[in-house]
Amino acid sequence: MQRVLILSGDGRMVYSGPKDMAAQHFATAGYFAPGRDISMADHMLDVVIRSEGAEVSELVDLYTDSQVAVADRALMHDLASSSDSVSNSGPLQLRYQASYWRQLAVLSRRLGKAMWVDPMLLAMNWGAALLMALGLGIVYWHATRDTGGIQNRFGSLFFILIYMSVMSLSSLPLWMEDRLLFIRERASGVYGTPAYFTATVLFDLIPMRVLPPCFFAAATYWMIGFRPGMWHLLTFLLLLVLSNMVGASMNMAIGAAAPSTAVANLLGSLAVLLSILFGGFLLSSKQMPDVVSWMAQLSFVRYGFEALVYNEYHGATGFFFTPYAQKRIPGAKLPSVEVDGDTILGTFGFETENIRNNVAVLVALLCAYLTITLLLLIFKRH
């Protein structure tokens, strides 16, 4: 802090000038500098607060006639003249001395230090994901291949997406927390919006959206007994990561557009709930009213769920449709009909399309939400 500005209770100037000259100025009025354990700014503010109205008026008059005020007015005049010359020469163009990559490196280092100093959110996110992955695996342990097991596979896949969607709400206040700092530093030319946007998104998506799905791939996938094969496991992981990133980017856009955290929480919660409602599990896409069917086209949960179900059942065999067991009838004596995975998909109203279509839509939604967020940060000035 190089300069100090002190105003009286009614808005009059008590002092405005260099910090180094404040002690000498107040000493002329009988208010000597405090000890080393008290800052000069706090001392000056305490003097103004404790003084009576007449004493404050004397301080105001003392400053008005002082050499500090003369120098301060000359400085303001020079700044005003410089501003006029800039405005007459055309619009002000900010020029950053550091390159985009240098800005990104410095901002990433700052965000990394902040995450290291306060890792609570990251630790809770990872810990909750690990506990949920293990708990879900225990609840759906070794899902069978009969009607009940088929239902459990659908339910577990959809529940994982619900969990990812709810956890993505933590991206809502991402731009609110440091909004004033970002606006001030951008206005002063410290860095540009693209570098700030890239660094913030990377430090949210990589640790919070990419790593937690790995717990479900490493534990839940094998505990439930999903489709074996490394290719199906990697597809499962890719779809979880992509769906999680789309949900987070959607909430980033809402957070950037909302005027306050409360409004962002409300809009983000509604968006996530609607995405879950039209996700294809709670409401069949075949019996969806035409009035609201368009909303299913924007549900990232729908595309993620359809792709996960397709990955689990398309081309698979060895499933059975069986009636639910009664208490007096052993399960082994119940009649059953062997079906393949494509029959199951058709029975529950899922199209046996290529999984790449859903992945392409998820990538498109991710790019669209991130682009909207960047544009909002660029053009939103307050």
MARGU-861407 format. One line per field, with one value per residue (C-alpha): x, y, z; chain; residue number from 1. Coordinates in Angstrom, 3 decimals. Layout:
px	[X ...]
py	[Y ...]
pz	[Z ...]
tipa	[A ...]
drenti	[NUM ...]
This chain:
px	[0.000 1.669 -1.096 -3.694 -7.123 -9.018 -12.483 -14.509 -17.951 -19.579 -17.304 -14.697 -11.061 -8.945 -5.878 -4.986 -1.388 1.679 1.733 5.275 4.211 1.136 3.012 4.666 1.408 -0.572 2.312 1.908 -1.636 -0.423 -1.201 2.136 2.893 1.959 4.246 5.464 2.662 -0.032 -0.188 -0.334 -3.573 -5.304 -3.940 -5.278 -8.681 -8.827 -8.007 -10.858 -13.362 -12.507 -12.302 -15.184 -16.741 -14.670 -11.428 -12.265 -12.929 -9.499 -7.926 -9.758 -8.563 -5.030 -4.904 -6.427 -3.636 -0.819 1.895 0.585 -2.745 -0.967 1.093 -1.990 -3.987 -1.108 -1.006 -4.759 -4.416 -1.696 -3.772 -6.813 -4.749 -3.340 -6.850 -8.106 -5.253 -5.976 -9.716 -9.070 -6.733 -9.410 -10.658 -8.313 -6.787 -5.348 -1.969 -0.640 3.120 3.009 1.924 -1.199 0.839 2.727 -0.550 -1.942 1.144 1.037 -2.713 -2.389 0.363 -1.810 -4.800 -2.592 -1.281 -4.811 -5.925 -2.905 -3.559 -7.275 -7.816 -11.071 -13.386 -11.114 -10.690 -14.433 -15.142 -12.677 -13.684 -17.394 -16.795 -14.759 -17.326 -20.178 -18.369 -17.782 -21.272 -22.939 -20.892 -22.026 -25.706 -25.702 -23.140 -22.832 -26.027 -27.656 -28.672 -32.394 -35.156 -34.201 -30.528 -31.360 -33.350 -30.483 -28.017 -30.254 -30.751 -27.082 -25.987 -28.608 -27.745 -24.088 -25.149 -27.426 -24.496 -22.273 -24.996 -25.491 -21.755 -21.426 -23.382 -20.121 -19.123 -21.900 -19.968 -16.764 -16.942 -18.645 -15.869 -13.209 -15.417 -14.324 -10.659 -10.980 -12.713 -10.136 -7.102 -8.473 -9.247 -5.689 -4.251 -2.749 -4.163 -6.850 -10.162 -9.122 -6.160 -8.244 -11.045 -8.694 -6.850 -10.045 -11.741 -8.705 -8.394 -12.065 -12.473 -9.290 -9.284 -13.051 -14.597 -11.998 -10.578 -13.771 -15.235 -12.066 -13.234 -16.419 -14.430 -11.903 -14.354 -18.047 -17.682 -16.221 -18.260 -21.563 -20.303 -20.816 -19.866 -16.332 -13.667 -11.147 -12.809 -16.182 -14.487 -12.687 -15.914 -17.701 -15.011 -15.018 -18.800 -18.751 -15.988 -17.660 -21.092 -19.537 -17.717 -20.868 -22.816 -20.071 -19.794 -23.576 -23.386 -20.394 -22.481 -25.356 -22.987 -21.438 -24.866 -26.554 -26.414 -25.879 -24.982 -28.546 -29.989 -27.261 -28.065 -31.757 -31.251 -28.529 -30.648 -33.614 -31.412 -29.949 -33.370 -34.822 -31.833 -32.425 -36.190 -35.687 -32.710 -34.576 -35.004 -37.702 -39.714 -39.789 -38.731 -41.341 -44.236 -42.954 -45.510 -44.671 -44.932 -41.852 -40.054 -37.738 -36.339 -34.989 -32.784 -30.911 -30.548 -26.923 -28.044 -30.104 -27.178 -24.859 -27.386 -28.265 -24.580 -23.886 -26.833 -25.752 -22.230 -23.597 -26.181 -25.532 -24.268 -24.335 -25.997 -26.956 -29.798 -33.172 -36.625 -38.153 -41.226 -40.515 -40.185 -42.977 -42.200 -43.386 -41.838 -38.076 -36.326 -34.880 -38.388 -39.568 -39.955 -37.507 -36.943 -33.388 -32.855 -29.903 -28.889 -30.430 -33.819 -33.516 -32.702 -35.709 -38.010 -37.148 -37.411 -33.716 -32.619 -29.760 -27.817 -24.100 -22.634 -20.607 -23.729 -24.285 -20.609 -20.667 -23.691 -22.024 -18.876 -21.016 -22.854 -19.538 -18.106 -21.334 -21.537 -17.858 -18.167 -21.208 -19.316 -16.313 -18.502 -20.339 -17.032 -15.770 -18.831 -20.127 -18.337 -19.841]
py	[0.000 3.178 5.754 6.324 7.946 8.896 10.491 11.934 10.704 13.316 12.562 15.346 14.702 14.203 12.886 11.684 11.118 8.921 6.615 7.672 11.319 10.527 10.244 13.658 15.297 14.013 14.836 18.534 18.294 16.663 13.085 11.339 8.058 4.860 1.995 -0.595 -3.001 -0.621 0.412 4.090 3.611 2.113 4.918 7.621 5.971 5.650 9.352 10.372 8.049 9.181 12.923 15.337 17.226 20.369 18.404 16.621 19.994 21.171 18.057 18.725 22.379 21.299 18.911 21.388 23.921 21.337 20.598 17.031 18.301 20.533 17.591 15.366 17.878 18.173 14.384 14.223 16.941 14.976 11.805 13.641 15.130 11.705 10.237 12.976 12.398 8.678 9.175 11.674 9.276 6.577 3.610 2.240 -1.092 -3.166 -4.620 -7.417 -7.545 -11.284 -13.779 -15.895 -18.928 -16.908 -15.590 -19.127 -20.444 -17.728 -18.105 -21.896 -21.555 -19.262 -21.586 -24.553 -22.809 -21.882 -25.495 -26.696 -24.235 -25.077 -28.608 -29.216 -29.090 -31.343 -33.824 -33.955 -34.462 -37.328 -38.854 -38.709 -40.236 -43.090 -43.840 -43.652 -45.951 -48.551 -48.177 -48.517 -51.607 -53.171 -52.331 -53.780 -56.501 -59.021 -58.109 -61.170 -61.621 -62.200 -59.573 -58.254 -58.060 -56.269 -53.688 -53.286 -52.616 -49.907 -48.384 -48.401 -46.765 -44.052 -43.478 -42.916 -40.204 -38.666 -38.505 -36.883 -34.363 -33.352 -33.028 -30.789 -28.121 -27.252 -25.433 -22.852 -20.399 -20.807 -17.308 -15.665 -16.212 -14.124 -11.985 -8.621 -9.629 -10.826 -7.623 -5.403 -7.315 -7.577 -3.851 -3.054 -5.249 -7.939 -10.747 -11.384 -13.196 -16.210 -17.038 -16.665 -18.767 -21.540 -21.774 -21.807 -24.409 -26.686 -26.567 -27.465 -30.097 -32.116 -32.669 -32.461 -33.959 -36.348 -38.126 -38.997 -41.168 -43.251 -44.532 -45.889 -47.509 -49.022 -50.293 -50.118 -51.552 -54.837 -55.035 -54.861 -57.098 -54.929 -56.169 -57.622 -56.400 -53.577 -51.765 -51.665 -50.505 -47.637 -46.670 -46.644 -44.364 -42.051 -41.630 -40.842 -38.270 -36.657 -36.519 -35.078 -32.403 -31.436 -31.080 -28.937 -26.739 -26.210 -25.015 -22.815 -21.057 -20.613 -19.284 -16.811 -15.534 -15.374 -12.074 -13.765 -17.094 -17.619 -17.214 -19.455 -22.202 -22.041 -22.117 -24.767 -27.054 -26.735 -27.438 -30.568 -31.842 -31.378 -33.159 -36.089 -36.125 -36.320 -38.666 -41.676 -43.724 -41.947 -41.083 -43.209 -41.337 -43.289 -41.969 -38.450 -35.671 -33.638 -30.429 -31.312 -33.731 -30.951 -30.664 -34.195 -33.018 -30.754 -33.333 -34.385 -37.155 -38.671 -38.942 -40.268 -42.830 -44.078 -44.499 -46.344 -48.680 -49.266 -50.081 -52.557 -54.419 -54.032 -57.346 -59.031 -62.399 -64.606 -62.563 -63.958 -62.501 -64.151 -63.466 -62.133 -64.926 -65.549 -66.535 -70.142 -70.696 -71.335 -69.118 -72.137 -73.409 -70.150 -70.144 -67.947 -66.674 -66.174 -62.817 -60.896 -57.344 -55.785 -57.270 -55.674 -52.305 -52.517 -53.648 -50.605 -48.185 -47.571 -47.196 -49.486 -46.668 -46.180 -44.987 -42.387 -40.309 -39.769 -39.040 -36.462 -34.731 -34.659 -33.120 -30.549 -29.628 -29.330 -26.968 -24.942 -24.433 -23.505 -21.056 -19.420 -19.116 -17.497 -14.993 -14.094 -13.438 -11.297 -9.100 -9.046 -6.167 -6.354]
pz	[0.000 -1.236 -0.634 2.087 1.849 5.024 4.951 7.790 8.709 6.456 3.494 3.839 3.032 6.152 4.377 0.880 -0.014 0.371 3.346 4.270 4.738 6.865 10.166 9.787 8.711 11.693 14.038 13.152 14.562 17.768 16.827 16.922 15.180 17.034 17.934 15.459 16.365 15.024 11.379 10.477 8.532 11.578 13.762 11.415 11.212 14.994 15.367 13.059 14.749 18.284 17.554 18.028 15.121 15.746 15.908 12.663 11.013 12.156 10.623 7.364 7.292 8.200 5.279 2.822 3.482 3.676 1.134 0.946 -0.418 -2.942 -4.201 -4.250 -6.322 -8.774 -9.097 -9.729 -12.378 -14.161 -14.068 -15.434 -18.236 -19.097 -19.142 -21.472 -23.904 -23.962 -24.538 -27.342 -29.102 -29.362 -27.295 -24.686 -25.648 -22.841 -23.663 -21.537 -21.256 -20.514 -23.150 -22.818 -21.765 -19.170 -17.763 -17.696 -15.895 -13.212 -12.648 -12.480 -9.904 -7.813 -8.004 -7.155 -4.048 -2.980 -3.401 -1.423 1.437 1.655 0.281 2.170 -0.866 -2.899 -0.044 0.600 -3.098 -3.387 -0.061 -0.870 -4.311 -2.824 -0.115 -2.609 -5.040 -2.334 -0.871 -4.251 -4.986 -1.698 -2.298 -5.834 -5.100 -7.945 -9.806 -11.287 -14.913 -14.324 -14.311 -10.888 -11.839 -15.093 -13.135 -10.678 -13.489 -14.905 -11.473 -10.500 -13.760 -13.395 -9.728 -10.595 -13.039 -10.401 -8.006 -10.628 -11.460 -7.839 -7.220 -10.289 -8.385 -6.626 -9.834 -9.395 -7.148 -9.154 -10.649 -7.645 -5.119 -6.867 -9.113 -7.647 -7.714 -11.315 -12.488 -10.775 -12.024 -15.551 -15.629 -14.562 -17.319 -15.077 -17.247 -19.819 -19.549 -21.696 -19.439 -16.276 -17.764 -18.890 -15.570 -13.504 -15.691 -15.689 -11.905 -11.558 -14.266 -13.766 -9.980 -9.402 -12.553 -13.998 -10.951 -8.951 -11.769 -11.563 -8.160 -9.741 -12.543 -10.132 -7.484 -8.384 -11.881 -10.615 -7.402 -9.275 -12.053 -15.088 -18.515 -18.523 -20.910 -20.827 -23.741 -21.949 -18.730 -20.493 -22.288 -18.922 -17.464 -20.484 -20.346 -16.618 -17.023 -20.012 -18.340 -15.195 -17.173 -19.084 -15.837 -14.316 -17.419 -17.421 -13.818 -14.661 -17.308 -14.852 -12.195 -14.634 -15.737 -12.322 -10.397 -7.014 -5.448 -4.209 -7.706 -9.139 -6.609 -7.478 -11.245 -11.053 -8.892 -11.266 -14.296 -12.692 -11.569 -15.047 -16.578 -14.219 -14.861 -18.621 -18.315 -19.744 -16.562 -14.544 -17.657 -20.779 -23.884 -25.885 -23.777 -23.195 -23.968 -27.056 -25.057 -22.976 -25.275 -26.452 -22.939 -23.219 -26.080 -23.623 -20.851 -20.552 -18.178 -20.996 -23.387 -20.697 -19.482 -22.960 -23.769 -20.502 -21.051 -24.648 -23.462 -20.925 -23.040 -26.769 -28.136 -24.704 -24.054 -21.154 -19.619 -18.507 -18.120 -15.059 -12.910 -9.456 -6.916 -4.437 -0.886 -1.342 -4.783 -5.038 -7.575 -9.403 -10.274 -11.837 -15.644 -17.559 -21.071 -22.283 -23.999 -25.331 -24.527 -27.626 -26.722 -23.286 -24.847 -27.152 -24.336 -22.220 -25.149 -25.851 -29.437 -30.446 -32.075 -32.219 -28.945 -30.824 -31.449 -27.736 -27.141 -29.951 -28.402 -24.978 -26.481 -28.315 -25.085 -23.248 -25.875 -25.999 -22.228 -21.948 -24.849 -23.242 -19.958 -21.638 -23.498 -20.297 -18.520 -21.408 -21.817 -18.239 -16.528 -13.033]
tipa	[A A A A A A A A A A A A A A A A A A A A A A A A A A A A A A A A A A A A A A A A A A A A A A A A A A A A A A A A A A A A A A A A A A A A A A A A A A A A A A A A A A A A A A A A A A A A A A A A A A A A A A A A A A A A A A A A A A A A A A A A A A A A A A A A A A A A A A A A A A A A A A A A A A A A A A A A A A A A A A A A A A A A A A A A A A A A A A A A A A A A A A A A A A A A A A A A A A A A A A A A A A A A A A A A A A A A A A A A A A A A A A A A A A A A A A A A A A A A A A A A A A A A A A A A A A A A A A A A A A A A A A A A A A A A A A A A A A A A A A A A A A A A A A A A A A A A A A A A A A A A A A A A A A A A A A A A A A A A A A A A A A A A A A A A A A A A A A A A A A A A A A A A A A A A A A A A A A A A A A A A A A A A A A A A A A A A A A A A A A A A A A]
drenti	[1 2 3 4 5 6 7 8 9 10 11 12 13 14 15 16 17 18 19 20 21 22 23 24 25 26 27 28 29 30 31 32 33 34 35 36 37 38 39 40 41 42 43 44 45 46 47 48 49 50 51 52 53 54 55 56 57 58 59 60 61 62 63 64 65 66 67 68 69 70 71 72 73 74 75 76 77 78 79 80 81 82 83 84 85 86 87 88 89 90 91 92 93 94 95 96 97 98 99 100 101 102 103 104 105 106 107 108 109 110 111 112 113 114 115 116 117 118 119 120 121 122 123 124 125 126 127 128 129 130 131 132 133 134 135 136 137 138 139 140 141 142 143 144 145 146 147 148 149 150 151 152 153 154 155 156 157 158 159 160 161 162 163 164 165 166 167 168 169 170 171 172 173 174 175 176 177 178 179 180 181 182 183 184 185 186 187 188 189 190 191 192 193 194 195 196 197 198 199 200 201 202 203 204 205 206 207 208 209 210 211 212 213 214 215 216 217 218 219 220 221 222 223 224 225 226 227 228 229 230 231 232 233 234 235 236 237 238 239 240 241 242 243 244 245 246 247 248 249 250 251 252 253 254 255 256 257 258 259 260 261 262 263 264 265 266 267 268 269 270 271 272 273 274 275 276 277 278 279 280 281 282 283 284 285 286 287 288 289 290 291 292 293 294 295 296 297 298 299 300 301 302 303 304 305 306 307 308 309 310 311 312 313 314 315 316 317 318 319 320 321 322 323 324 325 326 327 328 329 330 331 332 333 334 335 336 337 338 339 340 341 342 343 344 345 346 347 348 349 350 351 352 353 354 355 356 357 358 359 360 361 362 363 364 365 366 367 368 369 370 371 372 373 374 375 376 377 378 379 380 381 382]
